[in-house]
Amino acid sequence: MESTSEPSGPAVSRTPAAVPFEHEDLPPLGGQIGPAPEDFVVDEMPLYAASGQGDHWYVRLRKRERTTAELRTAVAAASGVPERELGHAGMKDKQAVTSQWLSVPAARAKPPAEWQLPEAFTLLDVTRHGNKLRIGHLSGNRFKIRLVDVMPGARDALAPLCERIAAQGIGNYFGSQRFGLGQRNLETGLILLERGRLGPRAGQRGKFLSSVIQSEIFNRYLTLRSELGRDRLLPGDVVRLEGSRALFVVEDAEREAARLAARDIHLTGPMLGPKMKESQGRPRELEVAVTESLGLGPAALSALGRSAPGTRRDLILRPEALDWRAAEDGSLTVEFNLPAGAYASLIIRALTRQDPWLGASGEAGASDEGNGEDAAAGGAES
């Protein structure tokens, strides 16, 4: 099969580019996430409220040190319904205490009050709704994270750093867990792309690896665009309207500047694919430079588009309802909401100045199942 790789002038790097630390003018907290599952708590925030009536039970369950797949298996056994008929909106990490909603067809299921669930799972709420839950039917997640072994002075540094992050946000990068153990997902995806083995026939793994390539393109673009200032517009930027997915290309940067400052519009970056709205001018030049840095020419990008339809992703991540407190034992706790597709590890990274999912070996400490983060293989819009 014909290769899709194409030579390019700039040096090509197949390892994920380093994500810069932000707000480095303020002292960091240091430390790491505590060792107990209760030190990392994630609660799913639904995209919509259940109506209370309909053909599906909507059940909210808590799990401790179990995967979403294990939860689905347990609910299928308890309800007497085939697992394929259950619905869920997102994945949640195993090494944590998490809650999420599942849908169960009511006509074929035992009533939830009669379920016998293993000890690791707790039924929290029961209601009804008309449709099956689908991947992506969530607005985001609420995180509660406890940090231990923090640096001397971390208690005093906590409020200024949290206030800065709440006010200015951080880069909406894809976290290191996106790239897998040893950060090898990117190289694997690029090799398969060259060999013509990504596309509709590649299944879910091919779709995921295509999204990994998209993610690295986005990360590299975000770094370059940040160097030019995320608080200013450039002619040709693609921006998103607040409260919607509507996008437009900036023609008059000066005219739109006040809207950016008021957060009526939001800068976006590329999740390359045939359905992505294209930028112009200098932003377009940056996107081309990024694809060249990965050795991707037109044929490779066309092949990538067969698995990755493309979209735009916000450049800035702003946690909502950010709260913090210090305990007498010296630990610190932070709580915040993030939209679907965002990475809590980036908030912790900005606070501690170290990546919670990268150990000394450089290997990611968690899969991209999500920790309530982005588990969509297609690069969902934030």
C-alpha positions as a Markdown table, in Angstrom:
| # | Residue | x | y | z |
|---|---|---|---|---|
| 1 | Met | 0.0 | 0.0 | 0.0 |
| 2 | Glu | 1.3 | 3.4 | -0.9 |
| 3 | Ser | 2.8 | 5.3 | 2.0 |
| 4 | Thr | 1.3 | 8.6 | 3.1 |
| 5 | Ser | 4.5 | 10.0 | 4.6 |
| 6 | Glu | 6.0 | 13.0 | 2.9 |
| 7 | Pro | 9.4 | 14.7 | 3.4 |
| 8 | Ser | 9.4 | 18.1 | 4.8 |
| 9 | Gly | 12.1 | 20.7 | 5.5 |
| 10 | Pro | 11.8 | 21.2 | 9.3 |
| 11 | Ala | 13.2 | 18.6 | 11.7 |
| 12 | Val | 10.5 | 16.0 | 12.5 |
| 13 | Ser | 9.8 | 14.9 | 16.1 |
| 14 | Arg | 7.6 | 11.9 | 16.8 |
| 15 | Thr | 7.5 | 12.2 | 20.6 |
| 16 | Pro | 4.9 | 14.4 | 22.3 |
| 17 | Ala | 6.2 | 18.0 | 22.7 |
| 18 | Ala | 6.8 | 19.2 | 26.3 |
| 19 | Val | 3.8 | 21.1 | 27.7 |
| 20 | Pro | 5.1 | 24.4 | 29.2 |
| 21 | Phe | 4.3 | 25.2 | 32.8 |
| 22 | Glu | 2.2 | 28.3 | 33.4 |
| 23 | His | 2.0 | 31.1 | 36.0 |
| 24 | Glu | 5.6 | 30.4 | 37.0 |
| 25 | Asp | 5.9 | 33.8 | 38.5 |
| 26 | Leu | 3.9 | 32.5 | 41.5 |
| 27 | Pro | 5.3 | 29.9 | 44.0 |
| 28 | Pro | 4.1 | 26.3 | 43.3 |
| 29 | Leu | 2.6 | 24.0 | 45.9 |
| 30 | Gly | 4.6 | 20.9 | 45.2 |
| 31 | Gly | 3.4 | 17.6 | 46.5 |
| 32 | Gln | 1.2 | 15.0 | 44.8 |
| 33 | Ile | -2.2 | 13.5 | 44.8 |
| 34 | Gly | -2.8 | 11.5 | 48.0 |
| 35 | Pro | -2.6 | 7.7 | 47.8 |
| 36 | Ala | -6.1 | 6.8 | 48.8 |
| 37 | Pro | -8.9 | 6.5 | 46.3 |
| 38 | Glu | -10.8 | 9.1 | 48.3 |
| 39 | Asp | -8.0 | 11.6 | 47.5 |
| 40 | Phe | -9.3 | 11.7 | 43.9 |
| 41 | Val | -13.1 | 12.1 | 43.7 |
| 42 | Val | -15.0 | 12.7 | 40.4 |
| 43 | Asp | -18.7 | 13.4 | 40.1 |
| 44 | Glu | -20.3 | 13.4 | 36.7 |
| 45 | Met | -22.4 | 16.5 | 35.7 |
| 46 | Pro | -25.2 | 15.5 | 33.3 |
| 47 | Leu | -25.8 | 17.3 | 30.1 |
| 48 | Tyr | -29.5 | 17.4 | 30.9 |
| 49 | Ala | -31.8 | 16.6 | 33.8 |
| 50 | Ala | -33.8 | 13.4 | 33.6 |
| 51 | Ser | -37.5 | 14.0 | 33.1 |
| 52 | Gly | -38.7 | 11.5 | 35.7 |
| 53 | Gln | -40.6 | 9.4 | 33.2 |
| 54 | Gly | -39.8 | 7.3 | 30.1 |
| 55 | Asp | -38.6 | 3.9 | 28.9 |
| 56 | His | -35.2 | 4.0 | 30.7 |
| 57 | Trp | -34.1 | 3.9 | 34.3 |
| 58 | Tyr | -31.5 | 6.5 | 34.9 |
| 59 | Val | -29.4 | 5.4 | 37.8 |
| 60 | Arg | -26.5 | 7.3 | 39.5 |
| 61 | Leu | -23.9 | 5.0 | 41.0 |
| 62 | Arg | -20.7 | 5.5 | 43.0 |
| 63 | Lys | -17.7 | 3.2 | 42.4 |
| 64 | Arg | -14.5 | 2.8 | 44.3 |
| 65 | Glu | -11.4 | 1.4 | 42.7 |
| 66 | Arg | -13.3 | 0.0 | 39.8 |
| 67 | Thr | -13.5 | 0.9 | 36.1 |
| 68 | Thr | -16.6 | 2.0 | 34.2 |
| 69 | Ala | -16.4 | -1.4 | 32.4 |
| 70 | Glu | -16.6 | -3.2 | 35.7 |
| 71 | Leu | -19.5 | -1.0 | 36.7 |
| 72 | Arg | -21.4 | -1.8 | 33.6 |
| 73 | Thr | -20.8 | -5.5 | 34.1 |
| 74 | Ala | -22.1 | -5.4 | 37.7 |
| 75 | Val | -25.2 | -3.4 | 36.7 |
| 76 | Ala | -26.0 | -5.8 | 33.8 |
| 77 | Ala | -25.8 | -8.7 | 36.2 |
| 78 | Ala | -27.9 | -7.0 | 38.9 |
| 79 | Ser | -30.6 | -5.7 | 36.5 |
| 80 | Gly | -30.8 | -8.8 | 34.3 |
| 81 | Val | -30.2 | -6.7 | 31.1 |
| 82 | Pro | -27.6 | -7.5 | 28.5 |
| 83 | Glu | -24.6 | -5.1 | 28.9 |
| 84 | Arg | -24.9 | -3.9 | 25.4 |
| 85 | Glu | -28.3 | -2.3 | 26.2 |
| 86 | Leu | -26.9 | -0.2 | 29.0 |
| 87 | Gly | -26.0 | 3.4 | 28.3 |
| 88 | His | -23.3 | 5.7 | 29.9 |
| 89 | Ala | -22.0 | 9.2 | 29.1 |
| 90 | Gly | -18.3 | 8.9 | 29.8 |
| 91 | Met | -15.5 | 6.9 | 31.4 |
| 92 | Lys | -14.2 | 7.3 | 34.9 |
| 93 | Asp | -10.8 | 6.3 | 36.3 |
| 94 | Lys | -10.3 | 3.2 | 38.4 |
| 95 | Gln | -7.9 | 4.6 | 41.1 |
| 96 | Ala | -10.5 | 7.0 | 42.5 |
| 97 | Val | -14.0 | 7.3 | 44.0 |
| 98 | Thr | -16.3 | 8.4 | 41.2 |
| 99 | Ser | -20.0 | 8.7 | 40.4 |
| 100 | Gln | -21.7 | 8.5 | 37.1 |
| 101 | Trp | -25.1 | 7.9 | 35.5 |
| 102 | Leu | -26.1 | 4.8 | 33.6 |
| 103 | Ser | -29.3 | 4.1 | 31.7 |
| 104 | Val | -31.1 | 0.8 | 31.8 |
| 105 | Pro | -34.1 | -0.2 | 29.7 |
| 106 | Ala | -36.9 | -0.3 | 32.2 |
| 107 | Ala | -39.1 | -2.9 | 30.4 |
| 108 | Arg | -36.5 | -5.6 | 30.6 |
| 109 | Ala | -34.8 | -4.8 | 33.9 |
| 110 | Lys | -35.4 | -5.6 | 37.6 |
| 111 | Pro | -36.4 | -2.4 | 39.4 |
| 112 | Pro | -33.2 | -0.8 | 40.8 |
| 113 | Ala | -34.5 | -1.3 | 44.4 |
| 114 | Glu | -34.1 | -5.0 | 43.9 |
| 115 | Trp | -30.5 | -4.9 | 42.6 |
| 116 | Gln | -27.8 | -6.7 | 44.5 |
| 117 | Leu | -24.5 | -4.9 | 43.7 |
| 118 | Pro | -21.0 | -5.8 | 44.8 |
| 119 | Glu | -19.6 | -3.8 | 47.7 |
| 120 | Ala | -17.5 | -1.5 | 45.5 |
| 121 | Phe | -20.7 | 0.0 | 43.9 |
| 122 | Thr | -23.4 | 2.1 | 45.6 |
| 123 | Leu | -26.7 | 3.1 | 44.1 |
| 124 | Leu | -27.2 | 6.8 | 44.8 |
| 125 | Asp | -30.2 | 8.0 | 42.7 |
| 126 | Val | -32.9 | 6.5 | 40.6 |
| 127 | Thr | -35.2 | 8.3 | 38.1 |
| 128 | Arg | -36.5 | 7.7 | 34.6 |
| 129 | His | -36.0 | 9.3 | 31.1 |
| 130 | Gly | -37.1 | 8.7 | 27.5 |
| 131 | Asn | -33.8 | 7.9 | 25.8 |
| 132 | Lys | -30.7 | 5.8 | 26.3 |
| 133 | Leu | -27.6 | 7.6 | 27.6 |
| 134 | Arg | -24.9 | 8.0 | 25.0 |
| 135 | Ile | -21.2 | 8.9 | 25.1 |
| 136 | Gly | -20.9 | 12.7 | 25.3 |
| 137 | His | -24.2 | 13.2 | 27.2 |
| 138 | Leu | -22.4 | 15.1 | 30.0 |
| 139 | Ser | -21.6 | 18.7 | 30.5 |
| 140 | Gly | -18.5 | 18.0 | 32.6 |
| 141 | Asn | -17.2 | 16.7 | 35.9 |
| 142 | Arg | -16.7 | 18.0 | 39.5 |
| 143 | Phe | -13.3 | 17.1 | 40.9 |
| 144 | Lys | -12.2 | 17.0 | 44.6 |
| 145 | Ile | -8.5 | 16.3 | 44.9 |
| 146 | Arg | -6.3 | 16.1 | 48.0 |
| 147 | Leu | -2.6 | 17.0 | 47.7 |
| 148 | Val | -0.1 | 15.7 | 50.2 |
| 149 | Asp | 3.6 | 16.2 | 50.9 |
| 150 | Val | 3.4 | 19.8 | 49.7 |
| 151 | Met | 6.3 | 22.3 | 49.9 |
| 152 | Pro | 6.9 | 24.5 | 52.9 |
| 153 | Gly | 4.9 | 27.6 | 52.4 |
| 154 | Ala | 2.3 | 25.9 | 50.2 |
| 155 | Arg | -0.5 | 26.9 | 52.5 |
| 156 | Asp | 0.3 | 30.6 | 51.8 |
| 157 | Ala | 0.9 | 30.0 | 48.1 |
| 158 | Leu | -2.5 | 28.2 | 47.7 |
| 159 | Ala | -4.9 | 31.1 | 47.4 |
| 160 | Pro | -2.8 | 33.3 | 45.1 |
| 161 | Leu | -2.2 | 30.5 | 42.7 |
| 162 | Cys | -5.8 | 29.3 | 42.7 |
| 163 | Glu | -7.1 | 32.9 | 42.2 |
| 164 | Arg | -4.8 | 33.4 | 39.2 |
| 165 | Ile | -5.8 | 30.1 | 37.6 |
| 166 | Ala | -9.5 | 30.9 | 38.1 |
| 167 | Ala | -9.1 | 34.4 | 36.6 |
| 168 | Gln | -6.7 | 33.6 | 33.7 |
| 169 | Gly | -7.1 | 29.9 | 33.1 |
| 170 | Ile | -4.4 | 27.7 | 31.7 |
| 171 | Gly | -3.7 | 26.2 | 28.3 |
| 172 | Asn | -6.3 | 23.6 | 27.4 |
| 173 | Tyr | -3.7 | 20.9 | 26.5 |
| 174 | Phe | -4.3 | 17.2 | 26.2 |
| 175 | Gly | -2.8 | 15.6 | 29.2 |
| 176 | Ser | 0.2 | 13.2 | 29.1 |
| 177 | Gln | -2.1 | 10.2 | 29.8 |
| 178 | Arg | -3.5 | 10.8 | 26.3 |
| 179 | Phe | -0.2 | 9.5 | 24.9 |
| 180 | Gly | 0.0 | 6.3 | 26.9 |
| 181 | Leu | 2.8 | 4.4 | 28.7 |
| 182 | Gly | 6.2 | 5.7 | 27.7 |
| 183 | Gln | 4.3 | 8.3 | 25.6 |
| 184 | Arg | 4.3 | 5.9 | 22.7 |
| 185 | Asn | 0.8 | 6.3 | 21.4 |
| 186 | Leu | 1.9 | 9.2 | 19.1 |
| 187 | Glu | 4.7 | 7.3 | 17.4 |
| 188 | Thr | 2.4 | 4.2 | 17.0 |
| 189 | Gly | -0.3 | 6.3 | 15.4 |
| 190 | Leu | 2.1 | 8.0 | 13.0 |
| 191 | Ile | 3.7 | 4.6 | 11.9 |
| 192 | Leu | 0.2 | 3.2 | 11.2 |
| 193 | Leu | -0.7 | 6.3 | 9.3 |
| 194 | Glu | 2.4 | 6.0 | 7.1 |
| 195 | Arg | 1.5 | 2.3 | 6.4 |
| 196 | Gly | -2.1 | 3.2 | 5.4 |
| 197 | Arg | -3.5 | 1.3 | 8.4 |
| 198 | Leu | -5.6 | 4.1 | 9.9 |
| 199 | Gly | -9.1 | 4.6 | 8.6 |
| 200 | Pro | -12.6 | 3.3 | 9.0 |
| 201 | Arg | -11.4 | -0.3 | 8.8 |
| 202 | Ala | -9.0 | 0.2 | 11.7 |
| 203 | Gly | -11.8 | 0.1 | 14.3 |
| 204 | Gln | -11.9 | 1.9 | 17.6 |
| 205 | Arg | -8.1 | 1.6 | 18.2 |
| 206 | Gly | -7.4 | 3.2 | 14.8 |
| 207 | Lys | -9.9 | 6.0 | 15.6 |
| 208 | Phe | -8.3 | 6.5 | 19.0 |
| 209 | Leu | -4.7 | 6.7 | 17.5 |
| 210 | Ser | -6.0 | 9.1 | 14.9 |
| 211 | Ser | -7.3 | 11.3 | 17.7 |
| 212 | Val | -3.9 | 11.1 | 19.4 |
| 213 | Ile | -2.3 | 12.6 | 16.3 |
| 214 | Gln | -4.9 | 15.3 | 16.3 |
| 215 | Ser | -4.2 | 15.9 | 20.0 |
| 216 | Glu | -0.5 | 16.4 | 19.4 |
| 217 | Ile | -1.1 | 18.8 | 16.6 |
| 218 | Phe | -3.4 | 20.8 | 18.9 |
| 219 | Asn | -0.9 | 20.8 | 21.7 |
| 220 | Arg | 1.9 | 22.0 | 19.5 |
| 221 | Tyr | -0.3 | 24.7 | 18.0 |
| 222 | Leu | -1.4 | 25.9 | 21.4 |
| 223 | Thr | 2.2 | 26.3 | 22.5 |
| 224 | Leu | 3.1 | 28.4 | 19.4 |
| 225 | Arg | -0.1 | 30.5 | 19.6 |
| 226 | Ser | 0.4 | 31.1 | 23.3 |
| 227 | Glu | 3.8 | 32.6 | 22.6 |
| 228 | Leu | 2.0 | 35.3 | 20.6 |
| 229 | Gly | -0.4 | 36.0 | 23.5 |
| 230 | Arg | -3.7 | 34.3 | 24.3 |
| 231 | Asp | -5.1 | 37.6 | 25.4 |
| 232 | Arg | -5.0 | 39.1 | 21.9 |
| 233 | Leu | -6.6 | 38.2 | 18.6 |
| 234 | Leu | -4.8 | 37.8 | 15.3 |
| 235 | Pro | -6.5 | 38.2 | 11.9 |
| 236 | Gly | -7.5 | 34.7 | 10.8 |
| 237 | Asp | -8.0 | 33.3 | 14.3 |
| 238 | Val | -11.1 | 31.0 | 14.6 |
| 239 | Val | -13.1 | 31.9 | 17.6 |
| 240 | Arg | -16.1 | 30.2 | 19.3 |
| 241 | Leu | -19.2 | 32.2 | 20.5 |
| 242 | Glu | -19.8 | 31.9 | 24.2 |
| 243 | Gly | -22.6 | 29.4 | 25.0 |
| 244 | Ser | -22.6 | 27.7 | 21.6 |
| 245 | Arg | -20.5 | 25.8 | 19.2 |
| 246 | Ala | -20.8 | 28.5 | 16.5 |
| 247 | Leu | -17.4 | 29.5 | 15.0 |
| 248 | Phe | -16.2 | 32.4 | 12.9 |
| 249 | Val | -12.9 | 33.6 | 11.5 |
| 250 | Val | -11.7 | 36.9 | 12.9 |
| 251 | Glu | -11.3 | 39.5 | 10.2 |
| 252 | Asp | -10.8 | 42.7 | 12.2 |
| 253 | Ala | -8.8 | 41.8 | 15.4 |
| 254 | Glu | -9.1 | 45.2 | 16.9 |
| 255 | Arg | -12.8 | 45.4 | 16.5 |
| 256 | Glu | -13.3 | 42.0 | 18.2 |
| 257 | Ala | -10.7 | 42.6 | 21.0 |
| 258 | Ala | -13.3 | 43.8 | 23.5 |
| 259 | Arg | -15.4 | 40.6 | 23.0 |
| 260 | Leu | -12.4 | 38.4 | 23.7 |
| 261 | Ala | -11.6 | 40.3 | 26.9 |
| 262 | Ala | -15.3 | 40.0 | 28.0 |
| 263 | Arg | -15.2 | 36.3 | 27.1 |
| 264 | Asp | -18.0 | 36.6 | 24.6 |
| 265 | Ile | -15.7 | 34.8 | 22.2 |
| 266 | His | -13.0 | 32.2 | 22.8 |
| 267 | Leu | -9.8 | 31.4 | 20.9 |
| 268 | Thr | -9.8 | 27.9 | 19.4 |
| 269 | Gly | -7.1 | 25.6 | 18.0 |
| 270 | Pro | -7.2 | 22.9 | 15.3 |
| 271 | Met | -8.4 | 19.3 | 15.7 |
| 272 | Leu | -7.5 | 18.6 | 12.1 |
| 273 | Gly | -10.0 | 16.9 | 9.8 |
| 274 | Pro | -12.2 | 17.6 | 6.8 |
| 275 | Lys | -15.0 | 19.1 | 8.9 |
| 276 | Met | -12.7 | 21.5 | 10.8 |
| 277 | Lys | -13.3 | 25.2 | 10.2 |
| 278 | Glu | -10.0 | 26.5 | 8.8 |
| 279 | Ser | -8.1 | 29.5 | 10.1 |
| 280 | Gln | -6.4 | 32.1 | 7.9 |
| 281 | Gly | -3.3 | 34.3 | 8.0 |
| 282 | Arg | -0.7 | 33.9 | 10.8 |
| 283 | Pro | -2.8 | 31.2 | 12.7 |
| 284 | Arg | -3.0 | 29.2 | 9.5 |
| 285 | Glu | 0.8 | 29.4 | 9.1 |
| 286 | Leu | 1.2 | 28.1 | 12.6 |
| 287 | Glu | -1.0 | 25.1 | 11.9 |
| 288 | Val | 1.0 | 24.3 | 8.8 |
| 289 | Ala | 4.3 | 24.6 | 10.8 |
| 290 | Val | 2.9 | 22.1 | 13.3 |
| 291 | Thr | 1.9 | 19.5 | 10.8 |
| 292 | Glu | 5.3 | 19.8 | 9.1 |
| 293 | Ser | 7.0 | 19.3 | 12.5 |
| 294 | Leu | 5.3 | 15.9 | 12.6 |
| 295 | Gly | 6.2 | 15.1 | 9.0 |
| 296 | Leu | 2.6 | 15.3 | 7.8 |
| 297 | Gly | 2.0 | 16.4 | 4.2 |
| 298 | Pro | -1.3 | 16.7 | 2.3 |
| 299 | Ala | -1.6 | 12.9 | 1.6 |
| 300 | Ala | -1.0 | 12.0 | 5.3 |
| 301 | Leu | -3.6 | 14.6 | 6.4 |
| 302 | Ser | -6.1 | 13.3 | 3.9 |
| 303 | Ala | -5.6 | 9.8 | 5.3 |
| 304 | Leu | -5.9 | 11.0 | 8.8 |
| 305 | Gly | -9.2 | 12.7 | 8.0 |
| 306 | Arg | -10.7 | 9.3 | 7.1 |
| 307 | Ser | -10.7 | 8.5 | 10.9 |
| 308 | Ala | -10.7 | 11.9 | 12.4 |
| 309 | Pro | -13.5 | 14.2 | 11.0 |
| 310 | Gly | -12.1 | 17.3 | 12.7 |
| 311 | Thr | -13.3 | 20.1 | 14.9 |
| 312 | Arg | -12.0 | 23.1 | 16.9 |
| 313 | Arg | -11.1 | 23.1 | 20.6 |
| 314 | Asp | -10.9 | 26.0 | 23.0 |
| 315 | Leu | -7.3 | 27.1 | 23.7 |
| 316 | Ile | -7.9 | 28.2 | 27.3 |
| 317 | Leu | -9.2 | 26.0 | 30.1 |
| 318 | Arg | -10.9 | 27.9 | 33.0 |
| 319 | Pro | -12.0 | 25.8 | 35.9 |
| 320 | Glu | -15.4 | 26.8 | 37.3 |
| 321 | Ala | -16.4 | 27.0 | 41.0 |
| 322 | Leu | -12.7 | 26.6 | 42.1 |
| 323 | Asp | -12.5 | 26.2 | 45.8 |
| 324 | Trp | -9.5 | 25.4 | 48.1 |
| 325 | Arg | -8.7 | 24.7 | 51.7 |
| 326 | Ala | -5.8 | 23.6 | 53.9 |
| 327 | Ala | -6.1 | 20.9 | 56.5 |
| 328 | Glu | -4.4 | 20.7 | 59.9 |
| 329 | Asp | -2.4 | 17.7 | 58.7 |
| 330 | Gly | -0.7 | 19.9 | 56.1 |
| 331 | Ser | -2.6 | 18.5 | 53.1 |
| 332 | Leu | -4.4 | 20.8 | 50.7 |
| 333 | Thr | -7.7 | 20.1 | 48.9 |
| 334 | Val | -8.9 | 21.7 | 45.7 |
| 335 | Glu | -12.4 | 21.4 | 44.1 |
| 336 | Phe | -13.4 | 22.5 | 40.6 |
| 337 | Asn | -15.7 | 21.9 | 37.6 |
| 338 | Leu | -14.3 | 21.1 | 34.2 |
| 339 | Pro | -16.1 | 20.8 | 30.9 |
| 340 | Ala | -16.2 | 17.5 | 29.1 |
| 341 | Gly | -13.0 | 16.8 | 27.2 |
| 342 | Ala | -10.8 | 18.8 | 29.7 |
| 343 | Tyr | -8.0 | 17.3 | 31.9 |
| 344 | Ala | -8.0 | 17.7 | 35.7 |
| 345 | Ser | -4.3 | 16.6 | 35.6 |
| 346 | Leu | -3.5 | 20.0 | 34.0 |
| 347 | Ile | -5.0 | 21.9 | 36.9 |
| 348 | Ile | -2.9 | 19.8 | 39.3 |
| 349 | Arg | 0.1 | 20.2 | 37.2 |
| 350 | Ala | -0.3 | 24.0 | 37.3 |
| 351 | Leu | -0.6 | 23.9 | 41.1 |
| 352 | Thr | 2.2 | 21.5 | 41.9 |
| 353 | Arg | 4.6 | 22.2 | 38.9 |
| 354 | Gln | 4.9 | 18.5 | 38.2 |
| 355 | Asp | 2.8 | 16.2 | 36.0 |
| 356 | Pro | 0.8 | 13.8 | 38.3 |
| 357 | Trp | 0.7 | 11.1 | 35.6 |
| 358 | Leu | 4.4 | 11.1 | 34.7 |
| 359 | Gly | 6.8 | 9.3 | 37.0 |
| 360 | Ala | 10.5 | 9.4 | 37.0 |
| 361 | Ser | 10.6 | 6.8 | 34.2 |
| 362 | Gly | 8.7 | 9.2 | 32.0 |
| 363 | Glu | 5.8 | 6.7 | 31.7 |
| 364 | Ala | 2.2 | 7.8 | 32.1 |
| 365 | Gly | 0.7 | 6.6 | 35.4 |
| 366 | Ala | -2.8 | 6.3 | 34.0 |
| 367 | Ser | -4.6 | 5.4 | 30.8 |
| 368 | Asp | -6.8 | 7.8 | 28.8 |
| 369 | Glu | -9.8 | 6.2 | 30.3 |
| 370 | Gly | -10.3 | 9.6 | 31.6 |
| 371 | Asn | -10.3 | 10.3 | 35.3 |
| 372 | Gly | -13.5 | 11.9 | 34.3 |
| 373 | Glu | -11.5 | 13.5 | 31.5 |
| 374 | Asp | -11.5 | 13.1 | 27.8 |
| 375 | Ala | -12.2 | 9.6 | 26.7 |
| 376 | Ala | -13.8 | 10.3 | 23.3 |
| 377 | Ala | -11.7 | 9.0 | 20.5 |
| 378 | Gly | -12.7 | 11.7 | 18.0 |
| 379 | Gly | -11.4 | 14.7 | 19.8 |
| 380 | Ala | -14.7 | 16.1 | 21.2 |
| 381 | Glu | -15.1 | 19.9 | 21.3 |
| 382 | Ser | -14.8 | 21.4 | 24.7 |
